[in-house]
Amino acid sequence: MRMHKIYNNLPSSVKEDVGFPINFMSLTKEQEIFLDRLLFETLTDTLSEVKTSVNQFKDELEGIIEDL
């Protein structure tokens, strides 16, 4: 999902509470950069966690296969 869709789907009250505009197109360049970085960091952390989980699952499956 694109950043503008994610942003525009947030409740207006949440955006207003932090002083951000209601619409993505009204963000300042600094606000947009902040959100880009925040989303990037969040996705990077999530991807890393998923990769770790998949590798653990793979190791467990390899152990089960060896036991068969």
Residue, then its C-alpha position, 0 to 999 in steps of 0.5 A: m500500500r502506498m504511503h498516501k493511502i496509509y496516511n489518508n486512512l488514519p483517523s483525522s483526530v490522530k493526525e490533528d492531535v500531532g499537528f499534521p494535516i488531514n490530507f497527505m497532499s498537505l504535508t510539508k516536505e519535512q513531515e513527508i520525509f519523517l513519515d517515509r523514514l518511520l514507515f521504512e524503519t517499521l517495515t525493515d524491522t518487521l521484515s527482519e522479524v519475519k525473516t528470523s521466524v521463517n529461518q527458525f521454522k525452516d530449521e524446525l522442519e529440517g529437524i522433523i524431516e531428518d527424524l523421519 
